[in-house]
Amino acid sequence: MQRRLILEFTKMNGSGNDFVVIDNRFYYFSHEELTGLAKRLCERRVGVGADGILAFMPPEDEQYDYRMKYYNADGTIGTMCGNGACCLARFAQLAGFDSPTLRFESDAGIYTVEPGQPGDRVKLFVPNPQNIRLSLDHPAQNGEDIHFIWTGTEHAVYFVDDLDAAPVAAMGRTVRKDPMFAPEGVNVNFVHVETPGDSNTPAQLNVRTYEKGVECETLACGTGALASAITAGLTQAVTAHQAEVNMPGGTLGVGYEVKEGEVSDVYLLGNVETVYRGTLEV
């Protein structure tokens, strides 16, 4: 009888956005194998349970420290996951990468990150957002505007007066696969502005996100926090260019600048927790 592989993994989360982390420098799992592992391990109740799998990979270009590959719970590729990137930076630190600043490759581009110390918020420096389309009319919003922005992955942003009453599941499913956002689909963020902030005080936003690939609301979404805060600034829903984004699982920090209409100097501050390490047969 052929022996099955014993896989070592680490369970991590960023504000409740949870991941199975695999050090693929040693396992060399292929894309197809990682897709299968994501479908198997991320399913709650019968698997480990997670929003996705993070694969810690050797870089393709040696000037960078590592490569991040992210697989959603349904096995699809996620070009970027903000909370996942913060978790993987802390994983790299635990794996012996002791530089205060790390640079890594991803399917969304090159990122720089400062892991800090355990207990600190990880600081992720983010490439400038792309394909910003404000004030799109969409029938699912009953005539209200919906906004689109790419912050490493695709996001729709919708401002609401009552976040608790927002139809996150129903409208998230509808908008997520709308032809307007084909073929990639879109994550859907429901945003309530608590305070607009000013030059000295961050804005306070409350956000809930329906994530594609997970196909439900998640406790937090790093790229969704970025999308929500930046869109709030561009639409003048807030005054400050820094925001504390409160999500069901925790609070993320966002900062950015706007110069001559262009968004730049974007960063994300995320909390990271190592939940446990384990092994399983695959």
RODO-2510 file (C-alpha; in nm, 4 decimals, decimal comma):
residues 282
     n   res          X          Y          Z
     1     m     0,0000     0,0000     0,0000
     2     q     0,1417     0,3363    -0,1049
     3     r     0,2024     0,5744     0,1830
     4     r     0,0234     0,9070     0,1689
     5     l     0,2096     1,2363     0,1989
     6     i     0,2068     1,4019     0,5410
     7     l     0,1532     1,7726     0,4795
     8     e     0,2610     2,0311     0,7346
     9     f     0,0530     2,3483     0,7314
    10     t    -0,0054     2,6617     0,9367
    11     k    -0,3500     2,8078     1,0050
    12     m    -0,3392     3,1886     1,0126
    13     n    -0,5896     3,4699     1,0023
    14     g    -0,6003     3,8423     0,9483
    15     s    -0,8987     3,9964     1,1283
    16     g    -1,0862     3,6681     1,0850
    17     n    -1,0000     3,6293     0,7155
    18     d    -0,8473     3,2824     0,7556
    19     f    -0,5982     3,0811     0,5535
    20     v    -0,4199     2,7489     0,5265
    21     v    -0,0528     2,8347     0,4660
    22     i     0,1714     2,5840     0,2859
    23     d     0,5473     2,6206     0,2472
    24     n     0,5648     2,5180    -0,1168
    25     r     0,9417     2,5655    -0,1325
    26     f     0,9554     2,2076    -0,0097
    27     y     0,6440     2,0383    -0,1518
    28     y     0,6546     2,1754    -0,5080
    29     f     0,2789     2,1298    -0,5505
    30     s     0,1667     2,2154    -0,9027
    31     h    -0,1098     2,4606    -0,9853
    32     e    -0,3526     2,1720    -1,0339
    33     e    -0,2538     2,0150    -0,7017
    34     l    -0,2939     2,3437    -0,5143
    35     t    -0,6344     2,3927    -0,6747
    36     g    -0,7391     2,0499    -0,5505
    37     l    -0,5992     2,1128    -0,2028
    38     a    -0,7891     2,4406    -0,1787
    39     k    -1,1198     2,2722    -0,2610
    40     r    -1,0522     1,9929    -0,0124
    41     l    -0,8930     2,1732     0,2811
    42     c    -1,0888     2,4997     0,2814
    43     e    -1,4331     2,3431     0,3078
    44     r    -1,5606     2,4025     0,6579
    45     r    -1,6827     2,1114     0,8750
    46     v    -1,5176     1,8468     0,6573
    47     g    -1,1791     2,0134     0,5950
    48     v    -0,9467     2,2397     0,7907
    49     g    -1,1736     2,5307     0,7017
    50     a    -1,0474     2,8546     0,5489
    51     d    -1,1232     3,1328     0,3035
    52     g    -0,8272     3,0232     0,0927
    53     i    -0,4820     2,8677     0,0642
    54     l    -0,1601     3,0686     0,0709
    55     a     0,1348     2,9012    -0,1004
    56     f     0,4760     3,0332     0,0043
    57     m     0,6867     2,9932    -0,3112
    58     p     1,0458     3,0607    -0,4167
    59     p     1,0649     3,3803    -0,6255
    60     e     1,0920     3,3628    -1,0027
    61     d     1,3328     3,6602    -0,9900
    62     e     1,6020     3,6268    -0,7249
    63     q     1,5976     3,9981    -0,6431
    64     y     1,2740     3,9319    -0,4512
    65     d     1,2366     3,7385    -0,1279
    66     y     0,9517     3,5035    -0,2197
    67     r     0,6425     3,4564    -0,4342
    68     m     0,2869     3,4520    -0,3037
    69     k     0,0223     3,2346    -0,4669
    70     y    -0,3326     3,2594    -0,3397
    71     y    -0,6135     3,0122    -0,4075
    72     n    -0,9719     3,0872    -0,3121
    73     a    -1,1733     2,8250    -0,1266
    74     d    -1,3301     2,7109    -0,4554
    75     g    -0,9862     2,6490    -0,6072
    76     t    -0,9773     2,9565    -0,8298
    77     i    -0,6717     3,1826    -0,8350
    78     g    -0,6917     3,5069    -0,6427
    79     t    -0,4499     3,7592    -0,7886
    80     m    -0,4100     3,9276    -0,4491
    81     c    -0,5444     3,8994    -0,0965
    82     g    -0,4463     4,1842     0,1351
    83     n    -0,4947     3,9982     0,4613
    84     g    -0,3313     3,6936     0,3072
    85     a    -0,0282     3,8996     0,2060
    86     c     0,0038     4,0278     0,5621
    87     c    -0,0209     3,6731     0,6981
    88     l     0,2360     3,5427     0,4508
    89     a     0,4793     3,8186     0,5479
    90     r     0,4572     3,7086     0,9103
    91     f     0,4975     3,3463     0,7954
    92     a     0,8128     3,4478     0,6068
    93     q     0,9413     3,6100     0,9231
    94     l     0,8756     3,2922     1,1215
    95     a     1,0525     3,0966     0,8453
    96     g     1,3724     3,2947     0,9002
    97     f     1,3355     3,5970     0,6712
    98     d     1,4647     3,8532     0,9196
    99     s     1,4802     4,1697     0,7064
   100     p     1,2530     4,4494     0,8368
   101     t     1,1341     4,5023     0,4783
   102     l     1,0469     4,2224     0,2371
   103     r     0,9625     4,2368    -0,1337
   104     f     0,7606     3,9623    -0,2955
   105     e     0,6059     3,8630    -0,6252
   106     s     0,2360     3,7977    -0,6757
   107     d    -0,0075     3,7589    -0,9623
   108     a    -0,1062     4,1231    -0,8991
   109     g     0,2504     4,2576    -0,9202
   110     i     0,5402     4,3335    -0,6868
   111     y     0,4633     4,4253    -0,3263
   112     t     0,6702     4,5537    -0,0354
   113     v     0,5839     4,4684     0,3233
   114     e     0,7056     4,5454     0,6726
   115     p     0,6149     4,2495     0,8983
   116     g     0,7044     4,4302     1,2222
   117     q     0,7055     4,2355     1,5458
   118     p     0,4445     3,9892     1,6760
   119     g     0,1566     4,2004     1,8010
   120     d     0,2291     4,4828     1,5536
   121     r     0,0097     4,5469     1,2546
   122     v     0,1797     4,4362     0,9332
   123     k     0,2239     4,7207     0,6831
   124     l     0,1684     4,6275     0,3191
   125     f     0,2668     4,8821     0,0525
   126     v     0,0273     4,8465    -0,2370
   127     p     0,0638     4,9292    -0,6102
   128     n    -0,1571     5,2110    -0,7339
   129     p    -0,5186     5,1046    -0,7959
   130     q    -0,6300     5,0621    -1,1540
   131     n    -0,9406     5,0734    -1,3736
   132     i    -1,1308     5,3086    -1,1430
   133     r    -1,4875     5,3581    -1,2644
   134     l    -1,7054     5,5736    -1,0425
   135     s    -2,0829     5,6134    -1,0395
   136     l    -2,1898     5,3162    -1,2460
   137     d    -2,5652     5,2818    -1,2656
   138     h    -2,6700     4,9271    -1,1788
   139     p    -3,0271     4,7926    -1,1531
   140     a    -2,9489     4,5773    -0,8487
   141     q    -2,8888     4,8976    -0,6518
   142     n    -3,2344     5,0396    -0,7234
   143     g    -3,0855     5,3280    -0,9169
   144     e    -2,8059     5,4015    -0,6690
   145     d    -2,4506     5,4296    -0,7941
   146     i    -2,2033     5,1476    -0,7641
   147     h    -1,8304     5,2037    -0,8059
   148     f    -1,5554     4,9790    -0,9431
   149     i    -1,1870     4,9728    -0,8519
   150     w    -0,9004     4,7228    -0,8872
   151     t    -0,6860     4,7060    -0,5730
   152     g    -0,5027     4,3850    -0,6571
   153     t    -0,8325     4,2202    -0,7429
   154     e    -1,1703     4,3420    -0,8623
   155     h    -1,4036     4,5274    -0,6247
   156     a    -1,7435     4,6920    -0,6429
   157     v    -1,8208     4,9495    -0,3736
   158     y    -2,1722     5,0461    -0,2676
   159     f    -2,2492     5,3028     0,0041
   160     v    -2,5372     5,2292     0,2403
   161     d    -2,7111     5,4103     0,5251
   162     d    -2,7781     5,0980     0,7323
   163     l    -2,5005     4,8379     0,7155
   164     d    -2,6822     4,5880     0,9370
   165     a    -2,9774     4,5835     0,6970
   166     a    -2,7636     4,5628     0,3815
   167     p    -2,8551     4,2577     0,1658
   168     v    -2,4943     4,1376     0,1557
   169     a    -2,5646     3,7744     0,0639
   170     a    -2,8462     3,8303    -0,1850
   171     m    -2,7064     4,1350    -0,3615
   172     g    -2,3495     4,0062    -0,3337
   173     r    -2,4435     3,6939    -0,5301
   174     t    -2,6227     3,9026    -0,7925
   175     v    -2,3560     4,1675    -0,8474
   176     r    -2,0621     3,9268    -0,8128
   177     k    -2,1491     3,7513    -1,1427
   178     d    -2,3096     4,0420    -1,3251
   179     p    -2,2118     4,0682    -1,6955
   180     m    -2,0967     4,4245    -1,6245
   181     f    -1,8008     4,2763    -1,4367
   182     a    -1,7317     3,9726    -1,6574
   183     p    -1,5258     3,7674    -1,7011
   184     e    -1,3354     3,8006    -1,3722
   185     g    -1,6349     3,8789    -1,1529
   186     v    -1,6153     4,1141    -0,8596
   187     n    -1,6059     4,1299    -0,4810
   188     v    -1,8873     4,3429    -0,3433
   189     n    -1,8331     4,5887    -0,0556
   190     f    -2,1128     4,7526     0,1415
   191     v    -1,9814     5,0673     0,3088
   192     h    -2,1186     5,2945     0,5790
   193     v    -1,9276     5,6146     0,6577
   194     e    -1,9174     5,6584     1,0345
   195     t    -1,7023     5,9748     1,0378
   196     p    -1,5320     6,1532     0,7441
   197     g    -1,2128     6,2372     0,9331
   198     d    -0,9858     6,5313     0,8536
   199     s    -0,6192     6,6130     0,7995
   200     n    -0,5378     6,4978     1,1540
   201     t    -0,7940     6,2232     1,2149
   202     p    -0,8563     5,9076     1,0097
   203     a    -1,2011     5,8495     0,8676
   204     q    -1,4034     5,5690     1,0250
   205     l    -1,5706     5,3259     0,7855
   206     n    -1,7829     5,0204     0,8565
   207     v    -1,7639     4,7622     0,5780
   208     r    -1,9041     4,4201     0,4939
   209     t    -1,7704     4,2266     0,1941
   210     y    -1,9068     3,9454    -0,0203
   211     e    -1,6043     3,7681    -0,1690
   212     k    -1,5944     3,5859    -0,5002
   213     g    -1,4208     3,2494    -0,4813
   214     v    -1,5432     3,2096    -0,1241
   215     e    -1,8995     3,2871    -0,2400
   216     c    -2,0155     3,4332     0,0886
   217     e    -1,9515     3,7211     0,3253
   218     t    -1,6132     3,6987     0,4952
   219     l    -1,5117     3,8429     0,8307
   220     a    -1,2624     4,0778     0,6643
   221     c    -1,1110     4,1590     0,3258
   222     g    -0,7879     4,3561     0,2916
   223     t    -0,8278     4,4534    -0,0742
   224     g    -1,1915     4,5345     0,0068
   225     a    -1,0813     4,7702     0,2846
   226     l    -0,8498     4,9411     0,0361
   227     a    -1,1235     4,9642    -0,2270
   228     s    -1,3764     5,1020     0,0206
   229     a    -1,1483     5,3655     0,1720
   230     i    -1,0064     5,4887    -0,1582
   231     t    -1,3491     5,5046    -0,3223
   232     a    -1,4856     5,6931    -0,0223
   233     g    -1,2118     5,9514    -0,0726
   234     l    -1,2531     5,9789    -0,4486
   235     t    -1,6292     6,0295    -0,4173
   236     q    -1,5745     6,2830    -0,1335
   237     a    -1,7717     6,0694     0,1099
   238     v    -1,4765     6,1218     0,3454
   239     t    -1,2236     6,4006     0,3844
   240     a    -0,9238     6,2168     0,5251
   241     h    -0,6851     6,0087     0,3150
   242     q    -0,6358     5,7724     0,6056
   243     a    -0,9084     5,5429     0,7346
   244     e    -0,9765     5,2846     0,9979
   245     v    -1,1957     5,0265     0,8271
   246     n    -1,4081     4,8295     1,0718
   247     m    -1,5089     4,4861     0,9449
   248     p    -1,6899     4,2059     1,1298
   249     g    -1,3596     4,0360     1,2197
   250     g    -1,1500     4,3400     1,3079
   251     t    -1,0155     4,6763     1,1976
   252     l    -0,7763     4,7441     0,9091
   253     g    -0,5871     5,0663     0,8434
   254     v    -0,5666     5,2276     0,4996
   255     g    -0,3657     5,5240     0,3773
   256     y    -0,3154     5,6827     0,0364
   257     e    -0,2503     6,0119    -0,1431
   258     v    -0,4305     6,1786    -0,4321
   259     k    -0,2130     6,3920    -0,6590
   260     e    -0,3563     6,5496    -0,9738
   261     g    -0,6387     6,2998    -0,9678
   262     e    -0,4076     5,9972    -0,9391
   263     v    -0,4099     5,7693    -0,6342
   264     s    -0,0653     5,6776    -0,5018
   265     d     0,1324     5,5882    -0,1870
   266     v    -0,1245     5,3261    -0,0877
   267     y    -0,0761     5,1058     0,2152
   268     l    -0,2711     4,8573     0,4257
   269     l    -0,2260     4,7900     0,7984
   270     g    -0,3445     4,4447     0,9029
   271     n    -0,3488     4,2366     1,2185
   272     v    -0,2120     3,8831     1,1882
   273     e    -0,2593     3,5803     1,4102
   274     t    -0,0980     3,2374     1,3882
   275     v    -0,3764     3,0066     1,5059
   276     y    -0,2038     2,6672     1,5015
   277     r     0,0289     2,4390     1,3112
   278     g    -0,0827     2,0952     1,2020
   279     t    -0,0287     1,7953     0,9783
   280     l    -0,2633     1,5944     0,7599
   281     e    -0,2524     1,3209     0,5009
   282     v    -0,2943     1,4162     0,1351
***
